[in-house]
Structure formats: structure tokens, C-alpha cells
Amino acid sequence: MDDLSSRLSYYRPSGVAPISGVIATLFIGAVVGIALSAVYAYIVFYDPFIYINALAILFFGALTGHVIAKGTHIFRIRSPFAAGLIGTVVFILAYTAHWFVYLSVIVTDSAFQPAMIIQNAFKLMRNLPLAWSVVCYIYENGVWSLRSGSNVSGYFLLVVWAAEALALFVSLIVSSVDKTRSPYSERQDKWIDQEILPQPITYIEDKDEFKRALANGDFSALTVKFIPDDDAGGETAGGSGKQEINFATVTLYSDTPDSYVTIQNVSNTIAKNKRSKQSVDTVVQYLKIPQTVAQNIKFVLKEPLIK
């Protein structure tokens, strides 16, 4: 079987990371991360629903990572490694700040006095043995409980803390590196504009055959318009009464001499009760194509789909 990966050319980040941009992004990310960590500490202490806490930690990480991603875009950081390193440092700072604020909320009699909370948090930072003694107390006795009524403590609490840290780290890092992988024109020193073309193409049934054609210089499949069935609106899945509408979307990066394309298969299943389910599968991402091909694709698919 052909080694398609070696015959197709994809965009690869240059790895450039301006020092000034890294410092600025790190500073902005740290400020936002530490601020959100204080909010999350209050949520953990006062909210009795563990599911809300789980969503909060994911939101905390994703929002902080989104801010870092914005920084990498503004300051033109084209290195996923640098973005991941920034995210890791921000994670350490934010999660540490969360713990000190959380411990401060626990030891403060009046938790709704922000000035006192901050003051006690700094006292705990300067007195690490005291902070550690509070952590040990929480570990042994717990400060929150499940429906069973008993406080969560011991090894199970350690598992919860580990899951919390992991969820924050993963959501933050994934969000942080996102924009650094987008195509960038080193010749023109700018991010290449993204354009999702309004007209979809036919669903890519055989991805290997599709890639083989591209590797051989045949780009015709990129301009075969998707035409829905006017009578049924799609295919019926195995006589089950479910309606399937499958097509592929085309995203171009072509406002510079460097042109790239991303193709995604989109599957829509509509049940009898009209409830729909959509799944998206990336066929190729940031595939380099000739500029003339990009211009032709844009010309053919410029008009939106009209049933």
C-alpha cells in the first residue's frame, strides 16, 4: 500500500516563538488563570453538586487556555511547544493560587470578605507548614460530602484532587496550543485567513483512495458539489426510518501564495421524531495545494447550498 503520508504535503508550524510575545502571553495567561482560580475556589467550597464543580474546572481550563491561544495569535507564536510550555507554567501558577485561596476560604470565618480572603491567602503562602496542616486536616476529615452524608476524605479525596488537576491541565493545554497549528505565511509574516466555503462537496467514502488521488495530483474531488435528494433529503439508514444526510465541508487557507485546505466529513442522522445527531470526521487537515487549485475550488464552491 502506498505511503500516502510521505506523498502528501501538510502545513507544519515553523516553531518560531518571539520572546516578547511569549512573556506577554505568559503574563496575560497568568493574570486570567489566577483570577479564575479564585472564582473556582469559591465554587468548590460553596457548591454542593460535584457535577457542577466538574464543569467549572473544565470551563476554568478552557477559558484560560483560550486566552493563551489568543495571545499566541496576537503575538504570532508559531510553536505548539512554546504554547504548551506557557500553558504548563500558567497551570502551575493558577492551580497553586486556587489551593491557597481555597484554604483561605476554609480558615476564614467570614468567607464573603474578599480582602480578608486575600490577606489570609498570602499569610498561608508565607507560612507553608500552616498551609500543609490545613491540607492534612482536609485529607483526614474532609469538608464536603456526597449523598451518603459522610465527608469525602482519605484516598478517595486524593483521587478527586488528581482528577481535578488532570482535567484542568488537559483542558488548558489543548486550548492553548490550538491556534499555533493554524497555517502561517512566513514569507508575508501573517496568519493565513481561514474561509469555510458555503457550498459543501460530496461525502468522502474512501479516504485512502481520496488521498491517493490527491497525491497523484488529481484534485477534482474537491470541486464535486454535494447535491441533496430533493425527495427524501438524504439516504434512509437500513430501513430504520432514520434519514442520513452526509456531505463534506471545505475550509481554505489561501489569501497568500501559500494555500492549504481542510476537508471534514459531516454525517447527519435525523430520526422519525426529527431529532438530529451530527458527527464530524477530519479527512485531511492543512493539506498544501497549488494556488491555482485553491482559486478554482473557491470559484466553484463560492455559492451557498440551495435546496
MOQUI-V702761 format. One record per residue. N is the residue number from 0. RES is the residue in one letter. OMEGA is omega in radians with two decimals (NA if undefined). Layout:
[[N	RES	OMEGA] [N	RES	OMEGA]]
//
This chain:
[[0	M	-3.10] [1	D	3.04] [2	D	-3.04] [3	L	-3.08] [4	S	-3.11] [5	S	-3.09] [6	R	3.09] [7	L	-3.11] [8	S	-3.14] [9	Y	3.08] [10	Y	3.05] [11	R	3.11] [12	P	-3.09] [13	S	-3.10] [14	G	-3.14] [15	V	3.14] [16	A	3.13] [17	P	-3.08] [18	I	-3.13] [19	S	3.11] [20	G	3.11] [21	V	-3.13] [22	I	-3.13] [23	A	-3.13] [24	T	3.11] [25	L	-3.14] [26	F	-3.13] [27	I	3.14] [28	G	-3.13] [29	A	3.14] [30	V	-3.13] [31	V	-3.12] [32	G	-3.14] [33	I	3.11] [34	A	3.13] [35	L	3.14] [36	S	3.10] [37	A	3.10] [38	V	-3.14] [39	Y	3.12] [40	A	3.10] [41	Y	-3.14] [42	I	-3.13] [43	V	-3.07] [44	F	-3.01] [45	Y	-3.09] [46	D	-3.10] [47	P	-3.05] [48	F	-3.08] [49	I	3.14] [50	Y	3.08] [51	I	3.09] [52	N	3.13] [53	A	3.09] [54	L	-3.13] [55	A	-3.12] [56	I	3.09] [57	L	3.09] [58	F	3.10] [59	F	-3.12] [60	G	-3.09] [61	A	-3.13] [62	L	3.09] [63	T	3.10] [64	G	3.12] [65	H	3.10] [66	V	3.10] [67	I	3.12] [68	A	3.08] [69	K	3.12] [70	G	3.12] [71	T	3.13] [72	H	-3.11] [73	I	-3.07] [74	F	2.99] [75	R	3.07] [76	I	-3.08] [77	R	-3.11] [78	S	3.05] [79	P	3.12] [80	F	3.13] [81	A	3.12] [82	A	3.10] [83	G	3.10] [84	L	3.07] [85	I	3.13] [86	G	3.14] [87	T	3.13] [88	V	3.12] [89	V	3.09] [90	F	-3.13] [91	I	-3.13] [92	L	-3.07] [93	A	-3.10] [94	Y	3.06] [95	T	3.11] [96	A	3.09] [97	H	-3.10] [98	W	-3.13] [99	F	3.08] [100	V	3.13] [101	Y	3.12] [102	L	3.13] [103	S	3.10] [104	V	-3.11] [105	I	-3.04] [106	V	-3.13] [107	T	-3.12] [108	D	-3.12] [109	S	-3.03] [110	A	-3.10] [111	F	3.03] [112	Q	-3.05] [113	P	-3.12] [114	A	3.13] [115	M	3.11] [116	I	-3.14] [117	I	3.14] [118	Q	3.14] [119	N	3.10] [120	A	3.10] [121	F	3.07] [122	K	3.11] [123	L	3.09] [124	M	-3.13] [125	R	-3.11] [126	N	-3.06] [127	L	3.07] [128	P	3.10] [129	L	3.12] [130	A	3.14] [131	W	3.12] [132	S	3.10] [133	V	3.09] [134	V	3.12] [135	C	3.11] [136	Y	3.12] [137	I	-3.14] [138	Y	-3.07] [139	E	-3.01] [140	N	-3.09] [141	G	3.11] [142	V	3.08] [143	W	-3.03] [144	S	3.03] [145	L	-3.11] [146	R	-3.13] [147	S	3.10] [148	G	-3.13] [149	S	-3.13] [150	N	3.08] [151	V	-3.09] [152	S	3.05] [153	G	-3.04] [154	Y	3.13] [155	F	3.10] [156	L	3.07] [157	L	3.11] [158	V	3.12] [159	V	3.13] [160	W	3.14] [161	A	3.11] [162	A	3.11] [163	E	-3.13] [164	A	-3.14] [165	L	-3.14] [166	A	3.12] [167	L	-3.09] [168	F	-3.08] [169	V	-3.12] [170	S	-3.13] [171	L	-3.10] [172	I	-3.14] [173	V	3.13] [174	S	-3.06] [175	S	-3.01] [176	V	-2.98] [177	D	-3.01] [178	K	-3.13] [179	T	3.13] [180	R	-3.12] [181	S	-3.12] [182	P	3.14] [183	Y	3.11] [184	S	3.13] [185	E	-3.14] [186	R	-3.13] [187	Q	3.09] [188	D	3.13] [189	K	3.01] [190	W	3.12] [191	I	-3.09] [192	D	3.10] [193	Q	3.10] [194	E	3.06] [195	I	-3.06] [196	L	-3.04] [197	P	-3.11] [198	Q	3.09] [199	P	3.07] [200	I	-3.12] [201	T	-3.13] [202	Y	3.14] [203	I	-3.09] [204	E	-3.10] [205	D	-3.06] [206	K	3.13] [207	D	3.12] [208	E	3.11] [209	F	-3.14] [210	K	3.12] [211	R	3.11] [212	A	3.11] [213	L	3.14] [214	A	3.13] [215	N	3.10] [216	G	3.12] [217	D	-3.10] [218	F	-3.05] [219	S	-3.12] [220	A	-3.12] [221	L	-3.14] [222	T	3.09] [223	V	-3.04] [224	K	3.02] [225	F	3.12] [226	I	-3.12] [227	P	3.08] [228	D	-3.10] [229	D	-3.09] [230	D	-3.06] [231	A	-3.14] [232	G	-3.12] [233	G	-3.12] [234	E	3.07] [235	T	-3.05] [236	A	2.98] [237	G	3.12] [238	G	-3.09] [239	S	-3.09] [240	G	3.11] [241	K	-3.11] [242	Q	-3.13] [243	E	3.07] [244	I	-3.06] [245	N	3.09] [246	F	3.12] [247	A	3.11] [248	T	-3.12] [249	V	3.07] [250	T	-3.10] [251	L	2.98] [252	Y	-2.92] [253	S	3.14] [254	D	3.07] [255	T	3.06] [256	P	3.08] [257	D	-3.09] [258	S	-3.13] [259	Y	-3.13] [260	V	3.02] [261	T	3.14] [262	I	3.12] [263	Q	3.00] [264	N	3.11] [265	V	3.12] [266	S	3.10] [267	N	3.08] [268	T	-3.12] [269	I	-3.13] [270	A	-3.13] [271	K	-3.12] [272	N	3.08] [273	K	3.07] [274	R	-3.06] [275	S	3.09] [276	K	-3.09] [277	Q	3.05] [278	S	-3.09] [279	V	-3.13] [280	D	-3.12] [281	T	3.13] [282	V	3.01] [283	V	3.13] [284	Q	3.12] [285	Y	3.08] [286	L	3.14] [287	K	3.14] [288	I	3.09] [289	P	-3.11] [290	Q	3.12] [291	T	3.09] [292	V	3.13] [293	A	3.14] [294	Q	3.12] [295	N	3.10] [296	I	-3.12] [297	K	-3.14] [298	F	-3.08] [299	V	-3.01] [300	L	-3.07] [301	K	-3.13] [302	E	3.13] [303	P	3.12] [304	L	3.12] [305	I	3.12] [306	K	NA]]
//
